[in-house]
Each structure stands twice: as C-alpha cells, then as structure tokens.
Amino acid sequence: MSLIRILPETVSNQIAAGEVVDRPASVIKELIENAIDAKAGKISVIIENAGKKLISVIDDGCGMDCDDAILCLEAHATSKIKVESDINNICTMGFRGEALPSIASISRLRLRTKQTDMIEGTEVLVHGGRFISETPIGCAPGTEIRIADLFFNIPARKKFLKSNTTEEKHIYSTFTLLALANPNITFELKIDGKVTVSSPGEKSLLSRLRLLLGKDLVHSSVSVDYEHSGVHVHGYVSKPGYVRNNRREQRIFINGRPIKTNIAFSAIRDAYNTRIMKGTYPVITLFIEINPIEVDINVHPAKHEARFKNERLISSVIYQGITNSLQLSIKPVATAVSTQKIPLNSILQGAEVSYTTAEEKTIENEPLPLINQYFSSTKNIDESVPPVLNKQQNRNNVNQPHNVLRSELDTKPNIKAELTLPGSGIIKVIGLLDDTYILATSDIGLIVIDQHAAHERILFEKLLNENSVKSHSQKLLLPITIHLTRTESNIIKKYNTIFYKLGFEIEPFGDNTVLITAIPPDFPMDNISSLISDLLDDIINSNDSKHNRVNEASIASSACRLAVKAHDSLSLSETEELLRTLSQCNLPFTCPHGRPTVINISLKELEKRFGRKL
C-alpha cells in the first residue's frame, strides 16, 4: 500500500501561507504589491486591532472581470509571467500567484473588483480556503480586498502573533517601505478609524521622506546619484553625525522592491568606515536600478532577498556613490564649535550645568601624541600627573587605539570622603584602563569596575525608585520637533510620567508630533531625535506579547542607553562620584541586563597567578 499521498488543496495552501504570511504586515505587503502591479494611483490601507481583526486594501487600479476575480484565488494563477523565460526578466512586484490563495486559506476574505469600462463589478467570498459565493455588485473601479479574522482556523499560528504595539510597528514599517518605493502613488493608512498617514502622490522622493521619516532625517541627509556599467544608485544617506544603534533604518530597494542584501550592507559599512563609531549605523534610503536579467529575486518565499550575477559591481557602485556624496557634503569649518561633555557629577547629583561658548573656549586642533602612561598606586590624589589625551579628541578620533592606561585626570587637589563598596571596604581609584574600566585598590586586592555597566545600574534604580523625584532637566532654548509613528506617539502619551521622571519634558504638537522642551543633562545634545527613536524602539520591542504591557522596568532598561559608554573619558572626580553613587544602589554588582559591574581580584588570587603561593 502506498504511503505517499497528494495533500489536499486546503492543506497545501496553508503550508504556502506559512511561507508567505507570518503576521498581518505580510498580508499588507502582498496586497499593496498587487495594487502597485495593477497601476493604482491611490492605495488605502485600513486595519483594526493591529490587523488581527481586519485588513482592508483598496486601490483604483485596473480591476478584474468576473472570470479573473475567481481565478486569482487559485494557486499559481497569475497574469505576470507566462513562460519559463519570464522568470529571468521579472518587472512586477508579484509573479508566483501564491499570495491571494494563501491568504484566503487562513482568513475570511472578501474581494470586490471592477474594471473601468464595466457596468458592474464582482464580489467573491472565501472563508478558510472554502469558496462561499460569487455575485455581481456595484462598486468603484479598482479592487478592494478585505481580510477578516486572520489565522481564525489556525489557532497555533495566531498565538505566535505579538502585542498590538509590535504588530502595528511592523505594519507601519512595511507600509513605509512600499510608500517610499512609489512616491508617485497616493498612500493612506488608517488604524482603528484614525488616519495615520496620508501622502499625496508626487515625483519627489524627498517630500515623502520628510513625511514618513521626519524633517530631522531630511536635514541630516545628503543625496546620492551615481551610475556605472548599467547600475544606477540613487537616494539619500545620512551624514556621519546622524546614526542609529542598529540597521533597521537601512532601506535598500532593487528595481523598486524592498530587499535585504548583505552586499549592500557591506558596501555601506565600507563607505562610512571611520566616519562613524563602530556599532552604529547610518540611515539609508537607497534605490538600485539594474537590468532585471542581472538580478534574481526568486530566492525567498516572501521575496525579501536577491542574488546578483555581478556582486562586485553592485558593491562597487554603492560604495562609490555613497563615498562621493559624503565627500561633497564635507565643508571646511572656519571656527571650532564646542561640544562640551556635561559632567557626570550633574547626572548623578542633579547639579546645575554651566556652558562655555565657542568664543570662550578654544579647542585644540592639533592632535596630541599618544602616550602610554604609567600609574603608581602610592601616588596621592593631590600630586601632579603626566599629561593625558584631550577628552574630546580621545572620544572622537576613531583611528586612535584605546589601550591607554592612565592615572588621575584632574590636576587640581581633590580631597573628598573615603570611597567604599559593599564587600570591598575602603577603596582608592588608581587609574582607568581603555577609558572603559576603572581600576581601584582595597585591602582585599584589585577591583575593576565597568563604567558603563555601573552607570546603567545607577540610572535603572534611580528611575524605579518609588520615592525618586523627577531627574534634573536641561531646558532647551529652542524646542525640538520630532515626528513619530502612531505607535511611538502612543507610547510617549501613555508613559509620559515615566519619561518625565527620566528628565524629559515632552509636549504634544499635533498628530504624531511632539515638542521636546527639556532633556536629561546626560543626554547627548546632538542627534536627539535619533536617540529618542532608538529608545522608543527598545521599549516597543520589550513589550509583553500576551498582556500588551510596557512597564517602568522596560523603559528603565531601555533608558540605560543614556549611561556613559565605553571609551568615554571620565575625570577623577566624575569617576569617584560614579563609584560613590554605585555604592548606594540596592544591587550594585550587576547591570539591569545581568552583566557584572564589579570584579574583585583578591591578593590571594594575584599571589597564585604570580607563583608566590600554591
């Protein structure tokens, strides 16, 4: 008896749906792409309950007749390719004929469509892959596809969906990608009855960038337009000072299709090279136009990836295009501008901060020689110390190695109360290693403190302390306007009290727009909108998927990005204040993420390592 059977169509469609549709955003992507292929001039997307209850995509494209309205719901039925050779020359967004039947197999689907020259349209109903009805109907030219109760017949898949906040974030990201790729089409997004995005169609990509990604990004970007050997690269890339902490805002389009490709990411990284700090990523919106024969986009079920026949050429054109634009954006600076670092003391104690203007403070332009410095554990605090690197130069010059072991930074006498740490007794700071680790001694031996992890713990407990008052704020002379997504705007409105405790003063300024009127004193003055966007993204990603909850702990953990970083030069007084405040924490020995803040190396361990004792 044969054990091999042909799967029923409903089962095979659900398997195909698992490859194409994993969340509401995937459905929206497929339906918008179909609307683009139908030559739509306007595309409207309506969602309810983060797409779990309802997804509706309406376009004014060419529409379908009655026969095609039924046939499009059959597996592998498509009008976009006809013969085998068409696969190597794909010029449309869709081509497999899998999306609609796959979506129909896991939802309650209603399709209404009408061609311009037809008197009446057609309505088709399919529930869970089962054909319900086909009837004539009066409707506007174009196509409307309504998806209700996504995954209603696959409860296991439905359980894998995240919170509404997270799903809305993915929907907005998908919608943004396709709207950026097609600035000539009018796009509208309505979430739970409220219009979130309304963008009229026009030729200018810059206008759509400004609307969808914000004015700050546009002002901090330079255009790219470069062509070589039949490959055209154009779009916008951010200046080196405007970066994110991950690659999520690097958008690459191949012939108008959003694609993730390591070839492009590597070329972008090489183009910026030493212009940005390691671990940061520029914001990229880059379009690559290439002969379809030279690229294969049929390598991923969701068409997210691509392969190129000549990867070296693609990489070279992207690299050269970005490099040329960045070089042209560099202008000689006549006078130095002070970017003073706010003292850590003000962060920990809430002291008032005074600023020095560029005219009152001169920044040395000549780099100081790199000096491998020594330290002595017997040196008194008020003794003179050897010269050290300029703080700003040490922090900004990415070409310098961070292997300097330096002693005290303050040359003025600094007599304070004794420093202690639980379990270590009285300690004395003797130096800083790599501008990352604080070295201290005590009766028990050598103590190494990670300055970033220690400051994370301090900020975390300060925010979560029920009796803590609002952190000291730094008032901004000119408020900063930040354009947010609907999800980000809701997070700020809902948890504004917690942001206030952090030191932010945020005021609503129209739909999905806020004014930042004050920031924590330890918050970098440059690139504020970018850092707040990163902070909100962390909060959204830390949601409880079942309870749709963002609590103080998640915000506090995300806010730890405000802490001083590795390779940030601290003075001796700043270092001592950091340790003094750390000693007052409830859990001083780990950061909020569980990493150790302090490592003790006992005298016995040192004696054992040096062979003094067995």
N, C-alpha and C positions, 0 to 999 in steps of 0.2 A: 504494500500500500504506500502510495507516495506521501511523503511528509511535507513536501513543498506546496504551498498554495499561493494563489494570487490574492493579494489583500483587497478587501472591498474598497470602493472608491472613497467612502467616507473616512476610512482609516488612513488611507494613503494621503488624503488631503490634510488630515490633522497632523501627520508626520511632516508634510511640506510646510504646514503652518508653523510648526516648531522651529523650522529653519529660518523662515521669513519674518514671523511675528513673535516677538518675545515680550512686548509691552505696548501700551497704547501709542507711544511715539512711533513705533514701527508701522502701525496701521496708517497713521497720518502721513508718514513718509511715502508709502506706496500709493496712497490715494492722491496726494499732491503731485507726485511724479506722473501719474496717469493724466491728471488735469493739464500739466505742462505739455505733455505729448499731444493733447487734444487742442493745442494752440489757444489756450484760455487767455483772456485779457484780464480777468479778475478771478481770484480764488479766495473763498471764505471758508474758514475752519471754525467749527463750533464744538466745544467739548463741555461735558458735565461730569462732575465727580472725578476729575483727573482722567477722563476718557474711559473710566470703568463702566459708567452708566451710558454715556452717549458720545459718539464721534460722528460729526457730520462734515462732509467736504462738498462744497458747491462751487461749480465753475460755469463759465459762459462759453465753453469751448464748442467743438463741432457737434457734440452729441452723437447718439447712435439711433439706428432704426430698430424696429421690433426684433428682428432676427438677431442682430448683433447684441442687443441688450440681454438676450437669453444665452447666446453663445459665449459671451465674455466671461460667464461664470463657470464655463467648462475648463477643466485642467488643460494647460498648454495651448489654449486658444488665444491667438494674438494676431494683430494686424501689422506688427512692426518688423517682423522678419518672415521671409517666405521660403528661402532656400538655404542650404548649408553655408554658402559663401557669405551670406549676410551677417553671420556671427562674427566674422572678422572685420566688419565695417559698420559697427553699431553707432548710430547717431541719435538714438532716442534714449529716454531715461529708463523705460521698461522694455522688455523684449522676451521674457520667458513665458508669460501667460500663466504664472503661478499665483500672483498676489491675490486677485479677487476671489478665486475659488478657495484659496487657503483661508482668507479672512471670513468668507461666508460659512466655512465649516466650523468656526469657533465663535459665532455670534448670531444675532438676529439682524439680517441685512435687508435693507430696502433700497432699491435702485430706481431712480426716476430720471429719464433722459428724453431729449427731444432734439431733432435736427432743425436747423433754422427754417428750412423750406417745407417742413411737415406741418400738417394741421393739428395733429395731436401727438402726445408723447406716449411713453410706455412705462409702466411700473412693474417691477419684478420683486417678489418677496422670497427670501431663502432663510430658513431657520436651521442652524446647526448642520448646514450642508444639504438639507432636505428642501427640495423645491416646493413652494407653497402655492404661488399663483403668478399669473402674468395678465395684466389688464391695461387697456388704453386709459390715458389720463391727460388732463390739461395741465401743462406746466411750462415754465420758461425754457427757451432754448439753452442747451447745455446739459450738464449732468449733475445730479445730486445723489450722493451715496451716504446712507445713514446706517451707522453701526451701533446697535444697542446690545447691552449685556455681554460685553467681551468676555470670553472664556466661560460663559454660563454652563457649558456642557463639559468643561474640563476643570473641575474644582482644584485639582492638584496644581495646574498651571496658574490659576488665579491666586493661590496662596503665595506664589513667588513674587507677586507684584509688591512694590514698596509703598511707602506712605504717599498720600496725595501730593505733598510738597515735593518729594523726589520725582514722582511721575510727571508732575507739571514742569519741573525743571528740564526733564528730557524732552518733553513736548515742545517747550519753548526753544530749546537748543536745535531740535530738528527743524522746526518752523523757520528759525533764523537762518539756518544754512541754506534752505531752499529759496527763501526770500532774497538772500544776498546773491545767490547764483542767478536770479532772474529779476533784476531791478526794473525791467520793462513791464512786468506784470503787477497789477494791484493786488496786495495781500491784506487780509484781515483775519485777526484771531480773536475769538470771543470765548471767554472762560466763565462758566457759571453765570451767564447772562450779561457779563460786562465785557465791553470791547477793550482788549488789552493792547492790541497793535492794529493800527490802520495806516497802511503805507501806500500812497498812490503810485502808479507805475510811471517811471521816467527813465531816461537813459543814464542818468548819473548814479554811479555806484556810491559815490561819496555821500550823497543825500541819504541813501538807505543805510550806510554805515553809521551816519550820525544819528538816525532814528533808532536803529536796533541795538547799536553797541555804545552809543553815547558820544557827546561832544568832546569829552576828555580824550578819548581814544583818537578821534579825528585830529585834534590839535596836536597830539603826540605822535602822529604817524607821518610817513613820507611815502610818496607814490613810487611804484616800480613799473617799468615798462621797458622790456628788453626782449629782443628776438635774435635767434641764431639757428641756422641749419633747419629751418622749418618749425622750430619750437618757439612759441611766444609766451612769455611770462609777464603778467601784469597784475596790479592790485595795490595793496597798501601794507606796509610793515611798520611796527612801532619803533620809535627812536630807542637807543640803548637804555635810557632812563625809565622807560615805561615797560615793566615786565610783570609776569605772573610767577606763581610758585609751582605751576605745572603746565602741561602742554594743552590744556583743554581749549584754549583760545587760539590755537594754530589751526586755521581753516584752509584746507587745500582743495581745489576744485580741478578736475581733469575734464576738459570739454563740458564744463558746466555741471559736472557731477561731483558731489562731495566724496572725497576719497581720503583714506588714511594710508600713507605710504612712508616707509622708513627712508626711502630715497630722498624725499623732500625734507623730512625732518632732519636728516643728517646734513643736507646741504644748508639748511637754515642755521643749524648749530655751527657749522664751519664758517658761515658768512659773518656771524656775530662774534665768534671766537672769544678774544679777550675783551670785547666791548662790554660784555655783561658778566656778572658774577656767576660762578659755577652753581648749578642748581636752580637757576632762574630761566624763564623762557619769554621771549618777545611775543607780542600779539601779532598774528599774521592772518591776512586775508588775501590769498594768492590764487590766481587763476592761471592754469597751464593749458594752452591751446596746442593741440598736436593732431596730426593725421590719425584718424581712428584705427587705421591699419597698424600703426606703431604701438598701440596700447591694447591690452587685453583686460577688460573689466569683468569677464565672466569667470572669476576665480573665487567668488564668495557668494553664498546664497542671498545675502542682503545687499550685494554689490557695493560693499564698503572698501574693497581693496582693488588694486590694479597691478598689472605687470607690464613692464616696458621692454621693448626689443633692444633699445639702446639706453641702459640705465645711466651710463657715464655721461651721455649728452644731456639728459634731463637734469642730473645733479649739477653739471657744469653751468647750464643756463640759469638755474635757480640761484646758484651761488653768485654768479657774475651779476645777475640782475639786482639782487639784494645788496651786494657789495658796492656797486656803482651808486645806488640810491643813498646808502648810508654815508658814503664819502662826500656826496654832493650836499648832504644835509649838515655837514660839519662846517661851522663858521668860526673864524678866529675871534677870540674873546679879548676885548680891549682891557677890561678891568676884572680882577678876580672877584668872585662873589662868595661871601662867607656862607658855609653850610655847617654852622656850629652844631656840635652834638649837645643835646640837652643833658646836663649832668645826671648821673644815676641817682645822686642824693635826692634830687627833686622828684624822681619817680617813687622812691621809697618813703620819703618823708612828706611829700606834698609841698615842698618849699616853693616860693615864688621864683620865677625864672627871668633873668635879665638877658637881653640880647645885645650883641655888638654889631654895628653896621659894617658894611664892606669898607667904608672910609676909615672907620676907627680901628679896624684890624687888618693887618696885611698877611696874606697867605704866601708862604714861600713857594716860588715856582721851581726852584732848583731842588731836585730830589736829594735827600741826604744819603750818604753811603750806608750800606747795610753793615751793621756792627754786631758781631757775635759777642754778646755781653756776658759777663760773669756776675755772680752774686755771691754774697757771703752771709751765712746765717747769723753771724755775730755783728753785722752792721746795724747801728742804731737808726731809728726812724729819722732823726734829725740830721744825719750825716749826708754829705753831698753824694750824688750818684752820677754814674757816667751818662753821657748823652744818649738819647733814645730817638727812635724814628718819630717824625711828626705824625700825630694820630690820624689826621685826615689822609695823609699820603699813605700811611700803612694800611688804612682801610680801603682806599680806592685803587691803589696800584696792584692790579691782579697779577702782574708779572713777578712781583716780589714773593719769594718763599716766606712762609710763616713759621720759620723754625727758630725764631729769635727767643732766647731765654733771657728775660730782662728782669732787673730788680726794680726798686721803687721808682714810680713815675713822678711823684711830687717832690720838688726840690725844697719846698718850704717846710718848716717844722710842723709836725702833725701829731700832737700828743692827745690821745683820747683814752677812754676807759679800756680796760682789758677786754679782748675778744675771747669768746668761749663758744664751743659747740658741744651739744649733748654727747656724752661718752668720750669726748676728747680733752675736756678740761680747757685750760687757757691755751690759746693758740697765737702764733705770730706769723704774719704774712711775710714771706721771704722772696717772692718773685712770681712771675707769670710765664707760663710755657705756651708758646704758639699763640699768644693772645687769646687763649681758649681755656686753659687750666690754671687755676690759682694754686700756688704751692705755699704750704704753711707747715710749721713745726709745732709739736707739743711734746709733753712728757712721754707720750706713748709712741712717738715716731713721726713719720712724714704723712701729711694729709694733702690729698689732691681733690680740688673742687671744680666741677664743670660749671663755668659761669652761666651758660645758657640754661642748663637744667635747674640750677639753683634759682635763677630769676623766674623761670617758669613756675616753680613751686610757690614762690612768694606771691606772684600775681594771681595764681589759682586760688590760694587760700584767702587772699585779700578780697577777691570777688565773692567767694562763697561764704565769707564770714557774715552771719546774720546781723551782727551789730555794726558792721562796717558802714561808713557813710560814703557818699559819692567821692570818687577819686578826684584829686586836684585836676582841674581842666586848664587847658591853654586856649584862651579865647582867640579866635581868628579875626583879623582886621577886616578881611573880605570873606564872607561865607562861601563855601564851595558847593556848587550844584552837582548832584550826582543822579544820573538816570539809572533806574533799576528795572529789573524784570518784575513781573507781578509777584512772583514767588519771593524774591528778595524784599520787595516793598512790604509784603505781608509779614515777613519775619521781623523787620525793623519795627513795624507798628505794634505787633503783638508783644515784643520783648524790649520795648523802648526803655522800660525801667531798668533792665539789666544793663543795657548799653549806657544809660545814664550813670549807673554805679561805676562802670568802667572809666568814665571820664568823657564820654561822647555827649554832645548836645545836638540832637537831630530834630529838625522841624519839617513837617510835610510841606511840599511846594508843588501842588498839582498832582495829577495822576502819575503814579510810579516815579515821582521825582521828589528828592529831599534836599534840604539845605543842611550842611554840616557847619555849625556855628562855633563849635569848640571840640577839641580833641585831647586825649591824654598827653601829658608832657613828654612821655616816652615814645609817642607815635611819630614816625618819620614825617617831616613836613612835605617831602616830595612824593608824588605818586599816591596820594591819599585815596583816590577813588579806586585804584587798582588794589590796594591793600584791604580796603573795606570789602571789595568784591570777593577777594580771597577768603576773608573772614566769614562772610555770609555763605560762601560755597562750602566751607568746612562745617558750618552749622547745619546747613541743609543735608549734607552727607552723613551727619551724625544723628539724624532723625531715628526715632524708634519706629520701625516699619509697621508694627502692629497697632501702636497706640497713637501714631501721628503726633509725637510729643518732642518738643525741643525744650530742654530744661536748662537750669543755670549751669549744671556741670558741663554740658556740651558746649555752651557758649564760653565758659571759663577755659575749657581745654583748647578751644579754637583761638581764644584771645591770647593764648600763650605765645602766639607769633609776635606779640609786642615785646617779648623778652629780648634782652641783649643777645647778640648772636656770637657764634664762634668767630674769632679774629677781630671782634670789636675791641679796640684798645680802651682799657679802663685805667683810671688813675688809682693811686694807692688809697686815697680817701674814698673813692667810689667802691673799690674792692672791699674795704673794711666795712662800709655801710651795707654792702650786699650780704656779707657774712653775718653781720650783727642782726639784720632782719631775718635771715635764714634761720638763725638760732632760735627765733621766737615762733617759728612755724610749728604746727601740730605734728606734721610728718616731714621733717626737714631732709630726710635721706633719700627720697625718690621724687622725681618729677611727676606731673599728672599722668604721664604715659607709662610710668613704671621704671624708667631708667634711673640708675643711681645718680645722686648729686654729689656724694662724697665717697671717697675711697681712702681708707686708712691703711698705711703700710707700717706695721709695727717695727720697733727696734729689733725684736727677735727675728722677724722675717728678713730684715736687712742683714743682720749678722749671719743668718743662714745662707742668704744669697751670696754673701762675700766670703763664705767659708770660714767665718770666725768661730761658729759653733755648729755642731752637728744636730 
